[in-house]
Amino acid sequence: MRMVFTAGMKMNLLRLLTFTTVALMVSMTAQGAGKAKAQAGIGRSFKGPIGLQLYSLRDQFAKDVPGSLAKVRDFGFTYVELAGTYGLAPEKFREMLAEHGLKAVAGHFSYEKYRDDVESIAREAKILGLEYVGCAWIPHQAPFDEKQCRDAIAVFNRAGEALARHGLKFYYHIHGYEFQPHGQGTLFDLMMAETNPKWVSYQMDVVWAAFPGQDPAALMKKYGKRWSTMHVKDLKKGVKTGALTGHTDVANNVVIGTGQVDWPTLLRAAKKAGVKYYFIEDESPSVLQQIPESLKYLEQVKF
C-alpha cells in the first residue's frame, strides 16, 4: 500500500527529523566535550581524581564568580576544593557550581571554627555537599612549639570525632612550620602520633613539605593511609629549602614537573597510600597559564 503524505504531514515529519538531528548533535557534542574535560590531567599512569583548589583563582573570583567557575570547567576540572564561597550563601554557591558542571568534594574552614563551633562547619559542609573538611592553618606565634601543637591536636581530635557523626571526614593541611624538631623527630611526627587516625587524616601540600626541607615521597611512604588528599604543586628550582615559616614567595609555585619535586616517585607513593583526591593548587601570578601546563604534565608523567 502506498503511503500518501499531505503537506501538513510532510511539514511535521520535517520538523521531527530536524529536532531529532539537532538533539543528537547536541548530545554527541556534550558527550564529547564531557569526555575530553573529564580526562584533563589523567594519563596512562596518573589516574587522579584530579581537581582544583579554588584559592588558585582567588584574584579572579574576587571580580567575577560565574566567569571564574566557567574558567575552572574550561580547564577540564570536575572536582574542586573550596576556600570559602566568596560572599555567597552556601546554597547559592553549590547551585552555581552545579550550573558549571562542578562538584565540591572538600573545603577548608578556619581553625577557630573547628575549635569553637564545629557544628556550624558541619551544617555548611552538608549544604555544599562536601565529603572532606579541612583546616589549612594553625594560628600561632612563631616558632610553632609543642604547646601550640598539643592544643591543635586536642582541637583536631574533638572536631574530627564530631564531624564523623555527620558523615564528614576531617583533614589537616600541612603548612611547613610543623616540622620544628621535637624529640627524635618533628612536631609533625607528634601530630601524627597523637591524632586519632579514626577521626583525623592529613592533606599533603607538596610545596609545604618540600620548602621546609622534607622529602614529600618519604613522608607519603612513612604515613601511608593517613594522607587522604594532596595539593599538587611544585617548588621553583633554585629556591633554598629548610625554612620553617610556612611562607614563601607565591612566584615560587611553578608548573608541575618543572620544579624541585620528584613527581614519579611521589605519585607512585601516593597511589600506594590510597590518596583519595588530588587538587592542583597554584598560587602564582601566572596561574592561568600554568594550570593547563600542569595538567599536560600529569597526563604524560610515567611512574
Contacts in CASP RR format, 6 or more apart in sequence:
PFRMAT RR
TARGET T0000
AUTHOR 0000-0000-0000
METHOD contacts of the structure
MODEL  1
MRMVFTAGMKMNLLRLLTFTTVALMVSMTAQGAGKAKAQAGIGRSFKGPI
GLQLYSLRDQFAKDVPGSLAKVRDFGFTYVELAGTYGLAPEKFREMLAEH
GLKAVAGHFSYEKYRDDVESIAREAKILGLEYVGCAWIPHQAPFDEKQCR
DAIAVFNRAGEALARHGLKFYYHIHGYEFQPHGQGTLFDLMMAETNPKWV
SYQMDVVWAAFPGQDPAALMKKYGKRWSTMHVKDLKKGVKTGALTGHTDV
ANNVVIGTGQVDWPTLLRAAKKAGVKYYFIEDESPSVLQQIPESLKYLEQ
VKF
5 13 0 8 1.000
36 76 0 8 1.000
37 73 0 8 1.000
37 76 0 8 1.000
37 77 0 8 1.000
37 78 0 8 1.000
38 76 0 8 1.000
38 78 0 8 1.000
39 299 0 8 1.000
40 50 0 8 1.000
40 75 0 8 1.000
40 76 0 8 1.000
40 77 0 8 1.000
40 295 0 8 1.000
40 299 0 8 1.000
41 48 0 8 1.000
41 50 0 8 1.000
41 295 0 8 1.000
41 296 0 8 1.000
41 298 0 8 1.000
41 299 0 8 1.000
42 48 0 8 1.000
42 50 0 8 1.000
42 298 0 8 1.000
42 299 0 8 1.000
43 298 0 8 1.000
43 299 0 8 1.000
43 300 0 8 1.000
43 301 0 8 1.000
44 302 0 8 1.000
45 264 0 8 1.000
45 267 0 8 1.000
45 301 0 8 1.000
45 302 0 8 1.000
45 303 0 8 1.000
46 267 0 8 1.000
46 298 0 8 1.000
46 299 0 8 1.000
46 301 0 8 1.000
46 303 0 8 1.000
47 271 0 8 1.000
48 277 0 8 1.000
48 278 0 8 1.000
49 78 0 8 1.000
49 79 0 8 1.000
49 277 0 8 1.000
49 278 0 8 1.000
50 77 0 8 1.000
50 79 0 8 1.000
50 232 0 8 1.000
50 278 0 8 1.000
50 279 0 8 1.000
50 280 0 8 1.000
50 295 0 8 1.000
50 298 0 8 1.000
51 77 0 8 1.000
51 78 0 8 1.000
51 79 0 8 1.000
51 80 0 8 1.000
51 81 0 8 1.000
51 277 0 8 1.000
51 278 0 8 1.000
51 279 0 8 1.000
51 280 0 8 1.000
52 72 0 8 1.000
52 75 0 8 1.000
52 77 0 8 1.000
52 79 0 8 1.000
52 80 0 8 1.000
52 81 0 8 1.000
52 279 0 8 1.000
52 280 0 8 1.000
52 281 0 8 1.000
52 291 0 8 1.000
53 80 0 8 1.000
53 81 0 8 1.000
53 83 0 8 1.000
53 231 0 8 1.000
53 279 0 8 1.000
53 280 0 8 1.000
53 281 0 8 1.000
54 61 0 8 1.000
54 68 0 8 1.000
54 72 0 8 1.000
54 80 0 8 1.000
54 81 0 8 1.000
54 82 0 8 1.000
54 83 0 8 1.000
54 84 0 8 1.000
55 83 0 8 1.000
55 108 0 8 1.000
55 281 0 8 1.000
55 283 0 8 1.000
56 280 0 8 1.000
56 281 0 8 1.000
56 282 0 8 1.000
56 283 0 8 1.000
56 287 0 8 1.000
56 291 0 8 1.000
57 68 0 8 1.000
57 71 0 8 1.000
57 72 0 8 1.000
57 287 0 8 1.000
57 288 0 8 1.000
58 83 0 8 1.000
60 67 0 8 1.000
60 68 0 8 1.000
60 71 0 8 1.000
60 288 0 8 1.000
61 68 0 8 1.000
61 86 0 8 1.000
62 86 0 8 1.000
65 86 0 8 1.000
65 88 0 8 1.000
65 96 0 8 1.000
66 96 0 8 1.000
66 100 0 8 1.000
69 96 0 8 1.000
69 97 0 8 1.000
69 99 0 8 1.000
69 100 0 8 1.000
69 102 0 8 1.000
70 100 0 8 1.000
71 288 0 8 1.000
72 80 0 8 1.000
72 100 0 8 1.000
72 102 0 8 1.000
73 100 0 8 1.000
73 101 0 8 1.000
73 102 0 8 1.000
75 291 0 8 1.000
75 292 0 8 1.000
75 295 0 8 1.000
76 295 0 8 1.000
77 102 0 8 1.000
78 101 0 8 1.000
78 102 0 8 1.000
78 103 0 8 1.000
79 102 0 8 1.000
79 103 0 8 1.000
79 104 0 8 1.000
79 105 0 8 1.000
79 277 0 8 1.000
79 279 0 8 1.000
80 97 0 8 1.000
80 102 0 8 1.000
80 103 0 8 1.000
80 104 0 8 1.000
80 105 0 8 1.000
80 279 0 8 1.000
81 104 0 8 1.000
81 105 0 8 1.000
81 106 0 8 1.000
81 107 0 8 1.000
81 108 0 8 1.000
81 229 0 8 1.000
81 277 0 8 1.000
81 279 0 8 1.000
82 104 0 8 1.000
82 106 0 8 1.000
82 107 0 8 1.000
82 108 0 8 1.000
82 128 0 8 1.000
82 130 0 8 1.000
83 107 0 8 1.000
83 108 0 8 1.000
83 136 0 8 1.000
84 107 0 8 1.000
84 108 0 8 1.000
85 92 0 8 1.000
85 93 0 8 1.000
85 128 0 8 1.000
86 93 0 8 1.000
88 96 0 8 1.000
90 124 0 8 1.000
90 127 0 8 1.000
90 128 0 8 1.000
91 127 0 8 1.000
93 128 0 8 1.000
94 104 0 8 1.000
94 127 0 8 1.000
94 128 0 8 1.000
94 129 0 8 1.000
97 103 0 8 1.000
97 104 0 8 1.000
104 128 0 8 1.000
104 129 0 8 1.000
104 130 0 8 1.000
105 130 0 8 1.000
105 131 0 8 1.000
105 132 0 8 1.000
105 277 0 8 1.000
106 130 0 8 1.000
106 131 0 8 1.000
106 132 0 8 1.000
106 133 0 8 1.000
106 134 0 8 1.000
106 171 0 8 1.000
106 229 0 8 1.000
106 277 0 8 1.000
106 279 0 8 1.000
107 125 0 8 1.000
107 128 0 8 1.000
107 130 0 8 1.000
107 132 0 8 1.000
107 133 0 8 1.000
107 134 0 8 1.000
108 133 0 8 1.000
108 134 0 8 1.000
108 135 0 8 1.000
108 136 0 8 1.000
108 173 0 8 1.000
109 121 0 8 1.000
109 124 0 8 1.000
109 125 0 8 1.000
109 133 0 8 1.000
109 134 0 8 1.000
109 135 0 8 1.000
110 135 0 8 1.000
110 137 0 8 1.000
111 135 0 8 1.000
111 137 0 8 1.000
111 138 0 8 1.000
111 139 0 8 1.000
111 152 0 8 1.000
111 155 0 8 1.000
112 139 0 8 1.000
113 120 0 8 1.000
113 121 0 8 1.000
114 121 0 8 1.000
114 135 0 8 1.000
114 155 0 8 1.000
114 156 0 8 1.000
114 159 0 8 1.000
114 170 0 8 1.000
115 155 0 8 1.000
115 159 0 8 1.000
118 158 0 8 1.000
118 159 0 8 1.000
118 160 0 8 1.000
118 162 0 8 1.000
118 163 0 8 1.000
119 162 0 8 1.000
121 133 0 8 1.000
121 159 0 8 1.000
121 163 0 8 1.000
122 133 0 8 1.000
122 162 0 8 1.000
122 163 0 8 1.000
122 166 0 8 1.000
122 168 0 8 1.000
125 133 0 8 1.000
125 163 0 8 1.000
125 166 0 8 1.000
125 168 0 8 1.000
126 166 0 8 1.000
126 168 0 8 1.000
130 168 0 8 1.000
131 168 0 8 1.000
131 169 0 8 1.000
132 168 0 8 1.000
132 169 0 8 1.000
132 170 0 8 1.000
132 171 0 8 1.000
132 228 0 8 1.000
132 229 0 8 1.000
132 276 0 8 1.000
132 277 0 8 1.000
133 163 0 8 1.000
133 168 0 8 1.000
133 169 0 8 1.000
133 170 0 8 1.000
133 171 0 8 1.000
134 170 0 8 1.000
134 171 0 8 1.000
134 172 0 8 1.000
134 173 0 8 1.000
134 203 0 8 1.000
135 156 0 8 1.000
135 159 0 8 1.000
135 170 0 8 1.000
135 171 0 8 1.000
135 172 0 8 1.000
135 173 0 8 1.000
136 173 0 8 1.000
136 175 0 8 1.000
137 173 0 8 1.000
137 175 0 8 1.000
138 144 0 8 1.000
138 148 0 8 1.000
138 152 0 8 1.000
138 175 0 8 1.000
140 148 0 8 1.000
140 177 0 8 1.000
141 148 0 8 1.000
142 177 0 8 1.000
142 245 0 8 1.000
143 177 0 8 1.000
143 180 0 8 1.000
143 244 0 8 1.000
144 177 0 8 1.000
144 178 0 8 1.000
144 180 0 8 1.000
144 187 0 8 1.000
144 244 0 8 1.000
145 180 0 8 1.000
145 187 0 8 1.000
146 182 0 8 1.000
146 187 0 8 1.000
146 190 0 8 1.000
149 178 0 8 1.000
149 182 0 8 1.000
149 187 0 8 1.000
149 190 0 8 1.000
149 191 0 8 1.000
150 190 0 8 1.000
150 194 0 8 1.000
152 172 0 8 1.000
152 191 0 8 1.000
153 190 0 8 1.000
153 191 0 8 1.000
153 194 0 8 1.000
153 195 0 8 1.000
156 170 0 8 1.000
156 172 0 8 1.000
156 191 0 8 1.000
156 195 0 8 1.000
156 199 0 8 1.000
156 200 0 8 1.000
157 195 0 8 1.000
157 196 0 8 1.000
157 199 0 8 1.000
157 200 0 8 1.000
159 170 0 8 1.000
159 199 0 8 1.000
160 170 0 8 1.000
160 196 0 8 1.000
160 199 0 8 1.000
160 200 0 8 1.000
161 196 0 8 1.000
161 198 0 8 1.000
161 199 0 8 1.000
163 169 0 8 1.000
163 170 0 8 1.000
163 199 0 8 1.000
164 170 0 8 1.000
164 198 0 8 1.000
164 199 0 8 1.000
169 201 0 8 1.000
169 228 0 8 1.000
170 199 0 8 1.000
170 200 0 8 1.000
170 201 0 8 1.000
171 200 0 8 1.000
171 201 0 8 1.000
171 202 0 8 1.000
171 203 0 8 1.000
171 228 0 8 1.000
171 229 0 8 1.000
172 191 0 8 1.000
172 195 0 8 1.000
172 200 0 8 1.000
172 201 0 8 1.000
172 202 0 8 1.000
172 203 0 8 1.000
173 202 0 8 1.000
173 203 0 8 1.000
173 205 0 8 1.000
173 208 0 8 1.000
173 231 0 8 1.000
174 188 0 8 1.000
174 202 0 8 1.000
174 203 0 8 1.000
174 204 0 8 1.000
174 205 0 8 1.000
174 208 0 8 1.000
174 209 0 8 1.000
175 205 0 8 1.000
175 208 0 8 1.000
175 246 0 8 1.000
176 208 0 8 1.000
176 209 0 8 1.000
176 211 0 8 1.000
176 212 0 8 1.000
176 244 0 8 1.000
176 245 0 8 1.000
176 246 0 8 1.000
177 212 0 8 1.000
177 244 0 8 1.000
177 245 0 8 1.000
177 246 0 8 1.000
178 186 0 8 1.000
178 187 0 8 1.000
178 188 0 8 1.000
178 191 0 8 1.000
179 186 0 8 1.000
179 187 0 8 1.000
179 188 0 8 1.000
179 212 0 8 1.000
179 213 0 8 1.000
179 214 0 8 1.000
179 244 0 8 1.000
180 186 0 8 1.000
180 187 0 8 1.000
180 244 0 8 1.000
182 189 0 8 1.000
182 190 0 8 1.000
192 202 0 8 1.000
192 223 0 8 1.000
192 226 0 8 1.000
197 225 0 8 1.000
197 226 0 8 1.000
201 226 0 8 1.000
201 227 0 8 1.000
201 228 0 8 1.000
201 229 0 8 1.000
202 223 0 8 1.000
202 226 0 8 1.000
202 227 0 8 1.000
202 228 0 8 1.000
203 227 0 8 1.000
203 228 0 8 1.000
203 229 0 8 1.000
203 230 0 8 1.000
203 231 0 8 1.000
204 216 0 8 1.000
204 219 0 8 1.000
204 220 0 8 1.000
204 227 0 8 1.000
204 229 0 8 1.000
204 230 0 8 1.000
204 231 0 8 1.000
204 270 0 8 1.000
204 275 0 8 1.000
205 230 0 8 1.000
205 231 0 8 1.000
205 233 0 8 1.000
205 281 0 8 1.000
206 216 0 8 1.000
206 230 0 8 1.000
206 231 0 8 1.000
206 232 0 8 1.000
206 233 0 8 1.000
206 234 0 8 1.000
206 235 0 8 1.000
206 261 0 8 1.000
206 266 0 8 1.000
207 231 0 8 1.000
207 233 0 8 1.000
207 234 0 8 1.000
207 235 0 8 1.000
207 248 0 8 1.000
207 252 0 8 1.000
207 253 0 8 1.000
208 231 0 8 1.000
208 246 0 8 1.000
209 215 0 8 1.000
209 216 0 8 1.000
209 219 0 8 1.000
210 216 0 8 1.000
210 235 0 8 1.000
210 241 0 8 1.000
210 260 0 8 1.000
210 261 0 8 1.000
211 235 0 8 1.000
211 239 0 8 1.000
211 241 0 8 1.000
211 242 0 8 1.000
211 243 0 8 1.000
211 246 0 8 1.000
211 248 0 8 1.000
211 252 0 8 1.000
212 241 0 8 1.000
212 242 0 8 1.000
212 243 0 8 1.000
212 244 0 8 1.000
212 246 0 8 1.000
213 241 0 8 1.000
213 242 0 8 1.000
216 261 0 8 1.000
216 266 0 8 1.000
217 262 0 8 1.000
217 265 0 8 1.000
217 266 0 8 1.000
217 268 0 8 1.000
217 269 0 8 1.000
220 227 0 8 1.000
220 266 0 8 1.000
220 269 0 8 1.000
220 270 0 8 1.000
220 273 0 8 1.000
221 269 0 8 1.000
221 272 0 8 1.000
221 273 0 8 1.000
223 273 0 8 1.000
224 269 0 8 1.000
224 272 0 8 1.000
224 273 0 8 1.000
224 274 0 8 1.000
225 273 0 8 1.000
225 274 0 8 1.000
227 270 0 8 1.000
227 273 0 8 1.000
227 274 0 8 1.000
227 275 0 8 1.000
228 275 0 8 1.000
228 276 0 8 1.000
228 277 0 8 1.000
229 275 0 8 1.000
229 276 0 8 1.000
229 277 0 8 1.000
229 278 0 8 1.000
229 279 0 8 1.000
230 270 0 8 1.000
230 275 0 8 1.000
230 277 0 8 1.000
230 278 0 8 1.000
230 279 0 8 1.000
231 279 0 8 1.000
231 280 0 8 1.000
231 281 0 8 1.000
232 256 0 8 1.000
232 278 0 8 1.000
232 279 0 8 1.000
232 280 0 8 1.000
232 281 0 8 1.000
232 294 0 8 1.000
232 298 0 8 1.000
233 253 0 8 1.000
233 256 0 8 1.000
233 280 0 8 1.000
233 281 0 8 1.000
233 282 0 8 1.000
233 283 0 8 1.000
234 253 0 8 1.000
234 254 0 8 1.000
234 255 0 8 1.000
234 256 0 8 1.000
234 257 0 8 1.000
234 258 0 8 1.000
234 259 0 8 1.000
234 260 0 8 1.000
234 261 0 8 1.000
234 263 0 8 1.000
234 294 0 8 1.000
235 241 0 8 1.000
235 248 0 8 1.000
235 252 0 8 1.000
235 253 0 8 1.000
235 254 0 8 1.000
235 259 0 8 1.000
235 260 0 8 1.000
235 261 0 8 1.000
236 251 0 8 1.000
236 252 0 8 1.000
236 253 0 8 1.000
236 254 0 8 1.000
236 259 0 8 1.000
236 260 0 8 1.000
237 254 0 8 1.000
237 258 0 8 1.000
237 259 0 8 1.000
237 260 0 8 1.000
238 260 0 8 1.000
239 248 0 8 1.000
239 252 0 8 1.000
239 260 0 8 1.000
241 260 0 8 1.000
250 283 0 8 1.000
250 284 0 8 1.000
250 285 0 8 1.000
251 284 0 8 1.000
251 285 0 8 1.000
251 286 0 8 1.000
252 284 0 8 1.000
253 281 0 8 1.000
253 282 0 8 1.000
253 283 0 8 1.000
253 284 0 8 1.000
253 290 0 8 1.000
254 284 0 8 1.000
254 290 0 8 1.000
255 290 0 8 1.000
255 293 0 8 1.000
255 294 0 8 1.000
255 297 0 8 1.000
256 263 0 8 1.000
256 280 0 8 1.000
256 293 0 8 1.000
256 294 0 8 1.000
256 297 0 8 1.000
256 298 0 8 1.000
257 263 0 8 1.000
257 294 0 8 1.000
257 297 0 8 1.000
257 301 0 8 1.000
258 297 0 8 1.000
263 297 0 8 1.000
263 301 0 8 1.000
263 303 0 8 1.000
264 301 0 8 1.000
264 302 0 8 1.000
264 303 0 8 1.000
265 303 0 8 1.000
267 301 0 8 1.000
267 303 0 8 1.000
268 303 0 8 1.000
270 278 0 8 1.000
271 303 0 8 1.000
280 291 0 8 1.000
280 294 0 8 1.000
280 295 0 8 1.000
282 290 0 8 1.000
282 291 0 8 1.000
282 294 0 8 1.000
284 290 0 8 1.000
END
